Amino acid sequence: ASPGHEMGKLEFSGLRIEMVGADAAFVRGAWLLTMPDGKTPHGLFTLVLRKSSEGWKIVHDHTSAAE
C-alpha cells in the first residue's frame, strides 16, 4: 500500500473447520480489521475449500460486515 492508503491489521477469530469429505471443508469465523484511523470494521465469513492435486483452494467465499 502506498502512504495514506494503508489497509490496517486483519485478524481472524472463532475459526471452525468442518470436513465435508476427504477433499472438501467449510471454514467459518469472524474477522476484525483495525484501521490506522482507529475504526474497526468487523463481521463473519464462510469459506468452502476443495483439495486438488495442487493443494487446498478456496472455491467460495461469503463475507458479511456487521453494522
Secondary structure, 3 states (H helix, E strand, C coil): CCCCCCCCEEEEEEEEEEEEECCEEEEEEEEEEECCCCCCCEEEEEEEEEEECCEEEEEEEEEEECC
